[in-house]
Structures are given as structure tokens and as C-alpha cells.
């Protein structure tokens, strides 16, 4: 069984969905949730689902201390699910093509530093986009520039608001993220 380690910074709806999805699968299991935010509700969700949590600071992430903590869990795949800090190069080098992220837009549009959550959805609406979607991609040293693994789009109307776009994106994330992770796990990472 493959070992999944999740990094998250916020509410943890994607992390919770992934944990539950793999709760009854033989392909993988979530072994821990790492967070840079001690107040993140993802930590409570993970604990309720009996998944160990690790809290760390930005300084610890960038100093290399987290690399050792991650190594202790021996993950096969690291999943960024709403993780807002730039991922350090030492982790990327230690786990090449084993770190993925989900982005709430169709990259390369609306990617880069500062483009997350409602910032993206507002930009999509202000740009009068006819569609948006999700992108699951490998993580490299630049924000949102890793090779794309999967994209799924959804149509938008002139009546959409940033909030309604967020709902559409959330539906796509919940539907596709665990399935794409499972496909990666079974494709001999």
C-alpha cells in the first residue's frame, strides 16, 4: 500500500476528502498531515480521522528540519492540498516527481505567487472568463509551473460571482483529486 503525506494550511476540505477516500482503498493510505498553521481546521479534521499531524513554522520548512520529519514517514507521494507556502527545493530534490499540487484554475492562467483561493476566483470573474477549472500538477521550484498531470474545466456564465465560481471549483476538487491521486499511485510512482 502506497503512503500519502498531505501538506495543508487551511480548512482541509480536500485533505479530509482524500483521507476518507483512501480509508477503504487498498491502493494507498494517508499517513500524516503537515501544516504550517497551528490554527488550521485541517488539523482537527485529520485528528478526528485518526491521522497523525505535524505542525511546523515557515523557518523550519526552509531550514531543512521538515525534510527529516517527512523522511521519517517514508511517503510515496506528497500531496499539497491548500498549502500556501512555497515548497522548499530540498524537499523537491529529495522526492522528484512525487510531490503534487492542486490549483483552482486552468494553468497557466491565474497561477503564480499570491494566486490562491478567492484571489483566483475574483480574477477569473473580472477577466470575464467563459470557463475555469482545476489543475493537478507536479511541484517544482516555481509557483504553479510544474508539469500538468490533469485538468478539468467547468463552464461559467455572466451571472457567476467569485463565490459561485468557488463552489464550482470545490465540486471539481472533491470529485477528481482523490481519483487522480489513486491513478498516480497505481502507475508505479
N, C-alpha and C positions, 0 to 999 in steps of 0.2 A: 504494500500500500504506500502510495506517494505521500510525502509530508508537505503540507502547505503552511506557510507562515504569512500572516497578514500584517501590514502596516496601515494604520488609520489615525486620523486626527480629530474626528468629529462624532457625528451621531451614530455612525456604524450600521446604517441600514444595509449597505452592500455586504459588509463583513458578516452581519447576522444571517443574511440570506445565504451566503457561501457556507457558513458553519452548519446551518440547518440542512442545506442541500447535500453536503458530504457526510452528514450524520448517519445516513443509511446507504452509503455507497461503499463499494469495495475498492474503488479506484484511488481514493485519497481521503485524507483527514486533515482538519485544521489543528495544528499543534500548538499555536500561540498567536496572540495578538499583541503587537508592539505599538505603543502610542507615545507621541511627544507631548500630549496634552493630558495632564492628570485629572482634568475635569471632563474629559470626553465621555459621552454616554456609551460609546463603543465598549469601554472597559466594563461597565455594568452588564451590558448585553453578553459579552464574552464570558464573564463570571457566571451568569445565570445558565449558560450553556456548557459550563464546566471546562472552559478553555483557559489555560494559563495566560496571564497578561504581564507585560513588561513595560514600565514607564521610564522614559529617558528624556534628557534635555537635548536641545539643539547642539550644545557644546559636546555632549557625549557622542552624539551621532557623528559629528565632524572630527572627533579626536581619534576614532578608531575603536573606542570601547564597545560600541554596539556590534561591530564585526565579530568580536569574540562571543558576545551574548547570542548573536544569530547562529554562529558556528556550533554552539552548544546544543542547539535544537536540530541540527543537521537537516535543514529543509531541502526539498527537491525543487520547490517553486516558492518564490516570494511574490506576494500579491499586494500592490498598493491600491487600497480601496478608500479613496478620500484622504490620502496622505498629502499634506500641503507643503512639506519641506522638500528642498532639492535633495535627491538621493545622492549620497557620497560616492565618489569614484572608487574608493577601496572596496565597498560592497559590490559595486557593479563589476569590478575586476574579479572579485572572488566568486561571483555567481554569474558568469557570462551567459546570456540568453536564458536566464532562469528568473528574471525579475520582470513582472508585467504591471501595467497601469491601465486604469480605465479613465477616459477623458469624456466629459459630457458635451462633445461637439464632434463634427466630422473633420478631423485633422486633415490637412494642415491649417484649415481655418480655425480661428479663435483659440489658438494654442499659445504657449509661452508663459513667462513669469507673470503672475498676477491674474492669469485667466483660469478661474475656477468658480464653481457654484453659480450664484446669481450674476456674477460679473459676466460670465459667458452668456447666460440666457438673456440678459439685458442687451448685450452686444448683438446677439442673433436677431432680436426683435427690432432694435434700432437700425439694423442693416437691411431690414425687410427681406430676410432670407425666406425662401419657399420651402426649404427643408432643413432639418438639423438631424442630429443623431448621436450615436456613441462610437468611440474608437477605443479598441483594446490594442495596446502596443507594447513592445519591449521597451524597457527603460535603458537609456544611455546617459551620457554626461550632460545632455542639454534637455531643458524642459520640453516635453511633448514631441521629441524629434526621433524617437526610436522607431524601428521598423514596425509597420502596421500588421497586426495579426488578423483583425476582424473589424468591420464597420457595419452598422445597421442604421438606416435612416428612417425618419418619420416626417410626414408632410406637415407643413404649417399653414395657417390661414391668416388673413389680415386681422382677424379678431384675437389672435393669440397674444398673451401677455407673458412677461418673464415667468410669472408663476405657473401659467398653463404649460409653457414650454418645459419648465422644471418637472412637472407631473409626467409629461410625455417621456422625458428622458429617464426619469426614475423607473417607469414601466419597462423601458427597454433594458436598463441596467439589471433589474430584477430578473427579467426573462432570459437574457443572454449571457451575463457574466459567468455564472457558475457552469453553464454548458460549455463555454469556450475554455474555461479552466480545465474542465474534465477532458476535453479533446486534447489539450496540450499535455496533460498527464499521461494519456494513453498513447501519445505519439513518440514515446521514448525521448523525453527531455534530454 
